[in-house]
Structure formats: structure tokens, C-alpha cells
């Protein structure tokens, strides 16, 4: 993760349909989504080049998945990064329906 002197903040920018992660006030990453009736379609995750290799992608993924959990929403990980994150983190796999786990090989 980032060094301890950097302050991280995550938020849901609903107007832009994305979760955003800021490091020391600068946008470092975002995870785009679409809201469905009972789920969150995770479409794209991006870590800005200056912040790559510091665990920022994992931090925004956790934030997005925890947000879905708090809202009792399932997730559909169309985004390859999110699908890969879910494969490595079984503690979040309950957020993905069995059908979507098969479809995205989770």
C-alpha cells in the first residue's frame, strides 16, 4: 500500500457513476459502475500512472466491494481487474452470484 504519510480517501461519485480514491487530495484511481435493479455492474477500473504499483487498485476494489456489501447488492465484475481481484479474495466472492462466478471464472 502507500506510505503512511499519504492520506487516502475513497468516495462514491454517483454523478459520474464511479468510486474514486484520492491520495493526499489527488485523484489516484477510479472504478466505474452502472447500477442495476439488484446489483452493481463494475465496468472499468483505472489507476493513474503516477500511483501504479502502490496497492491503489486493490484499495479501490475493496472500497467498491464493501460499498456493494453495505447496500446488499450483488456485483457483476465485467472489469477484468475486478474479476481478477475477486478470484484472489474469496472473502468477497459471496457478492457474485453463482451464475456470474461461472461466467467470469471466479
C-alpha positions as CSV (number, residue, x, y, z in Angstrom):
1,X,0.0,0.0,0.0
2,X,1.0,3.6,0.0
3,X,3.4,5.0,2.6
4,X,1.9,6.0,6.0
5,X,2.4,9.8,5.3
6,X,-0.1,9.7,2.5
7,X,-3.8,10.2,3.3
8,X,-6.2,8.0,1.3
9,X,-9.9,8.8,0.9
10,X,-12.5,6.9,-1.1
11,X,-15.8,8.2,-2.1
12,X,-18.7,7.4,-4.4
13,X,-19.1,10.0,-7.1
14,X,-22.6,8.9,-8.1
15,X,-23.0,11.7,-10.7
16,X,-20.1,10.1,-12.6
17,X,-21.0,6.5,-11.8
18,X,-17.7,5.8,-10.2
19,X,-15.9,5.2,-7.0
20,X,-12.9,7.5,-6.6
21,X,-9.8,7.1,-4.5
22,X,-7.7,10.2,-3.7
23,X,-4.2,10.2,-2.3
24,X,-3.3,13.5,-0.5
25,X,-6.1,15.2,-2.3
26,X,-5.2,14.0,-5.8
27,X,-7.3,11.6,-7.8
28,X,-5.3,8.3,-7.9
29,X,-7.8,5.7,-9.1
30,X,-11.4,5.2,-10.0
31,X,-13.8,2.3,-10.6
32,X,-16.7,2.9,-12.9
33,X,-20.0,1.2,-12.4
34,X,-23.6,1.0,-13.5
35,X,-26.4,0.5,-11.0
36,X,-28.8,-2.3,-11.9
37,X,-32.0,-3.3,-10.1
38,X,-30.3,-5.5,-7.5
39,X,-26.7,-5.2,-8.5
40,X,-23.6,-3.2,-9.3
41,X,-22.1,-3.7,-12.8
42,X,-18.4,-3.0,-12.3
43,X,-17.2,-1.9,-15.8
44,X,-13.7,-0.4,-15.6
45,X,-11.0,0.3,-13.0
46,X,-8.1,2.7,-13.6
47,X,-5.1,3.6,-11.5
48,X,-3.5,6.8,-12.8
49,X,0.1,6.2,-13.9
50,X,1.7,8.2,-11.0
51,X,0.1,5.9,-8.5
52,X,0.7,2.5,-10.0
53,X,2.4,-0.3,-8.1
54,X,1.4,1.0,-4.7
55,X,-1.7,-1.1,-3.9
56,X,-4.1,1.6,-5.0
57,X,-6.0,-0.7,-7.4
58,X,-6.7,-3.2,-4.5
59,X,-7.8,-0.3,-2.3
60,X,-10.4,0.9,-4.7
61,X,-11.6,-2.6,-5.4
62,X,-12.1,-3.2,-1.7
63,X,-14.0,0.1,-1.4
64,X,-16.3,-0.8,-4.3
65,X,-17.0,-4.2,-3.0
66,X,-17.6,-3.1,0.6
67,X,-20.0,-0.4,-0.7
68,X,-21.9,-3.1,-2.6
69,X,-22.0,-5.3,0.5
70,X,-23.3,-2.4,2.7
71,X,-26.1,-1.8,0.1
72,X,-26.9,-5.6,-0.1
73,X,-26.1,-5.5,-3.8
74,X,-24.5,-8.3,-5.9
75,X,-21.7,-7.4,-8.2
76,X,-21.1,-8.3,-11.8
77,X,-17.4,-7.9,-12.5
78,X,-17.2,-7.1,-16.2
79,X,-14.0,-5.2,-15.5
80,X,-11.1,-7.7,-15.8
81,X,-9.2,-6.2,-12.9
82,X,-12.3,-6.6,-10.6
83,X,-12.8,-10.2,-11.7
84,X,-9.1,-11.0,-11.1
85,X,-9.3,-9.3,-7.7
86,X,-12.3,-11.4,-6.8
87,X,-10.5,-14.6,-7.8
88,X,-7.7,-13.8,-5.3
89,X,-10.0,-12.6,-2.5
90,X,-12.6,-15.3,-1.6
91,X,-13.9,-13.1,1.2
92,X,-15.8,-11.1,-1.4
93,X,-17.0,-13.9,-3.7
94,X,-20.3,-14.1,-1.9
95,X,-21.2,-10.8,-3.6
96,X,-21.1,-12.5,-7.0
97,X,-24.0,-14.8,-8.0
98,X,-23.1,-18.4,-8.8
99,X,-24.0,-17.9,-12.4
100,X,-21.7,-14.9,-12.7
101,X,-18.9,-16.7,-10.8
102,X,-19.1,-19.3,-13.6
103,X,-19.2,-16.7,-16.3
104,X,-16.2,-14.8,-15.0
105,X,-14.3,-17.8,-13.7
106,X,-14.4,-16.7,-10.1
